[in-house]
Amino acid sequence: MTNSENSTGNFSSFQQFLDRQQYSRNGVKRYEWIFGKTFLSTGGKSLLQNIVGQLKLKPGEKVLDVGTGLGGHDFYMAETFGVTIHGVDLSVNMMKIALEYLAERPAITSQIHFEICDVTVAEFEAESFDAVYSRDTFIHLEKKEALFKHFFKWLKPGGRILFSDYCIGNDEPSEEFKTYVASRKYHLWTVSEYEKLLQKVGFMKVKAEDRTQDFRASLQRELKKLQDGKAEFLSEFCQQDYDDLYQGWSAKIHWVDIGDQKWGLCYAEKPMQ
């Protein structure tokens, strides 16, 4: 994500906005508590296992993970499929934690390279990756088409892309949802807009799915984990942290129920020729 394409208010850069607001170290750790160790995206490891098979990864293949978070997805792919991974993220706080976790896994250290990186201005060699993977990251990007053109260029012929993202419903959203989106500086698309973008860039076998029910089910499980584990949570964090997460997850479930918020899962392939 670029610093220039986002309004950062009192922050000197978008990176600083992320690290001091949504992804402060405390914010990251409390998200991790609810998603599971090394994870920072919807559904944690269970949802990862449910969807990553679509990539049909093979030993030795190279994966670009955009928005690597705390590294959990990369650790799983490296250990399970024997792939090598270049994981990029703009958040310094998240990358520091990911590197700490990687150091605890000497068996796969050589398979994973983490980099603090603004992927919208990154330069990778053409046809250097077998797959691009990303989870709930493109919400931060306004200029999505240019980045997806880079993905197409960076993928080898026959390469695959798989990503999920928070999406917006087709109807006019509520004012409260608009306020939430603006406060996070999100840029939300519909699932169908992602489908059209993938086709426009040149991908084939495009599959753009509305998986909002999976998203809602994950939110419910995570909220229950928070409620059932309140005492444990409060032994590590404060009441305000608990209230923030409880209100945030409850609001997301509400926005899903009224049609404001969707969750999309997209897969596509680069033609062989």
Stockholm file with secondary structure:
# STOCKHOLM 1.0

chainA/1-273         MTNSENSTGNFSSFQQFLDRQQYSRNGVKRYEWIFGKTFLSTGGKSLLQNIVGQLKLKPGEKVLDVGTGLGGHDFYMAETFGVTIHGVDLSVNMMKIALEYLAERPAITSQIHFEICDVTVAEFEAESFDAVYSRDTFIHLEKKEALFKHFFKWLKPGGRILFSDYCIGNDEPSEEFKTYVASRKYHLWTVSEYEKLLQKVGFMKVKAEDRTQDFRASLQRELKKLQDGKAEFLSEFCQQDYDDLYQGWSAKIHWVDIGDQKWGLCYAEKPMQ
#=GR chainA/1-273 SS CCSTTSCCTTSSSHHHHHHHTTTCHHHHHHHHHHHCTTCCSTTHHHHHHHHGGGGCCCTTCEEEEESCTTSHHHHHHHHHHCCEEEEEESCHHHHHHHHHHHHTCTTTGGGEEEEECCGGGCCCCTTCEEEEEEESCGGGCSCHHHHHHHHHHHEEEEEEEEEEEEEECSSCCCHHHHHHHHHHTCCCBCHHHHHHHHHHHTCEEEEEEECHHHHHHHHHHHHHHHHHTHHHHHHHSCHHHHHHHHHHHHHHHHHHHTTSEEEEEEEEECCCC
#=GC SS_cons         CCSTTSCCTTSSSHHHHHHHTTTCHHHHHHHHHHHCTTCCSTTHHHHHHHHGGGGCCCTTCEEEEESCTTSHHHHHHHHHHCCEEEEEESCHHHHHHHHHHHHTCTTTGGGEEEEECCGGGCCCCTTCEEEEEEESCGGGCSCHHHHHHHHHHHEEEEEEEEEEEEEECSSCCCHHHHHHHHHHTCCCBCHHHHHHHHHHHTCEEEEEEECHHHHHHHHHHHHHHHHHTHHHHHHHSCHHHHHHHHHHHHHHHHHHHTTSEEEEEEEEECCCC
//
